[in-house]
Amino acid sequence: MLMRSSVDGDPRLLAWRRVREFAVPPSMIDTATARRLAGDWAGACAAARVDPDLDPFAVVRVHGRELAGTLRDDLRHLAPDLLRWHLPRVEDGRLRPGLTVSLVRYAPRLHLVARTAPAWADADQRISLALWAGGGDGLHPHPRPHRRFRFDLHHHLWDVRHATELRERAGVESWPGDTAEAAHRWAAEADILRRAQGRAGEPVLVRINARDHRELPGDGGPARDRRAGSAGERGNNRGLPRGSLVLPDAATWVPPDLELLRAGLIEPGRLHPLVAAALAPGPARAMEKGVLNKGVVDKGAITKGAAERGDGAGNGLRLVECRGRQHRIGLVDGVLAALDHNAGELRREEILTGFGGTPLPCLRVIGEATRAPETLTDIRARLDHGDLPGALRAVEALLGPYASLRDGPLRDELARAEQRHRIYELYRSGRAGHGPTKDVPLPRRRTKVTR
């Protein structure tokens, strides 16, 4: 989970709001939803940058027609954009790398899983779907489903048939609003876990951080503090004893969307429509309920929702103080240009600048925009979340589709994104093994995973 802190609450929620702004763009949600409702689950996955590593014929051959039919039904109801919305994230807001999350458990050692790439190859922030049958995966560092990060007990986080259950599972009506811990739901969620595992009456551990745990007794008594065991007592999940029941992370914390809504930091229209429909009353909830019940899309409502959630950047005129007057800068023939200077004046200024002179303020602003625009932070956020098309649209809206980028931070960011994309392609093809080849340098270092 991202930046859990009772001390730095506001910065944490502001970070979550930024994740909600850029990690799953409205255009992705709308396209994936339309394709899913048309019965094209593979197309929905493509729109949400999810790679299905599934062979339907192999599933029939190995596991039989009945299980293959169940799998197809689950895939038809998978909302890959909703899955991306809810998958665990690290402190910089990116998907938690190298993770295998169980979505459905068909048998003790047969799961439908979602996987994220290892940290060195996670540039595109893509997700893969696969069937895990108890074996390994030569590409993935952790092919086994993680017992703390699991969605097989939380179908409302990815399955449209259960999306409305988010309100009850989050405990919207009973949450006191004074902590990010979902302590008001722990007892009920622990019972769900015990029933699923067939281990009634056993204690359940709640992991708060690497050192602090709570223990929920099987007799329904109050939670007790419990320190993480010694190195010799630990299992393979950061201080969690082997064989113990561990409350899933999705049940440990209040959904950040509920926190954002209660804090007034986000409007329902800027949430994923399925999330808004569950957590917030009003038009967003009614619209999604209609979609789920009727199986049709109100194109006007979707377009309105995308506009409300703010997809893309504007391309209006900008004003610049130049020689005591306000001059206009805007797009002309696909290139950002100074509109209040004639061609002769601009040529003279270019010659003067070439000899080391100070450029006109209008030209200085244009030059700065092609090197390090004011919106570079937002462009970088889109690139960090793997939204290269969105980043390019933002650049084109600012500079025009035919602009030439000058040396500087913007050009470096786009080059770095291309470099990281190459590394991911090597990982997916198996040519990188367990790390990038020597001729492809590693991308810049990211924020350390702390939980």
Secondary structure, 3 states (H helix, E strand, C coil): CCCCCCCCHHHHHHHHHHHHHHCCCHHHHHHHHHHHHCCCHHHHHHHCCEEECCCHHHHHHHHCHHHHHHHHHHHHCECHHHHHHHCCECCCCCECCCCEEEEEEEECCEEEEEEECCHHHCCCCCEEEEEECCCCCCCCCCCCCCCCCCCCCCHHHCECCCHHHHHHHHCCCCCCCCCCECHHHHHHHHHHHHHHHCCCCCCEEEECCCCEEEEECCCCCCCEEEECCCHHHCCCCCCCCCCCEECCHHHHECCHHHHHHHHCCCCHHHCCHHHHHHHCCCHHHHHHHHHHHHCCCCHHHHHHHHHHHCCCCCCCCEEEEECCEEEEEEEECCEEEECCCCHHHHHHHHHHHHCCCCCCHHHHHHHHHHHCCCCHHHHHHHHHCCCHHHHHHHHHHHHCCCCCCCCCHHHHHHHHHHHHHHHHHHHHHCCCCCCCCCCCCCCCCCCCCCC
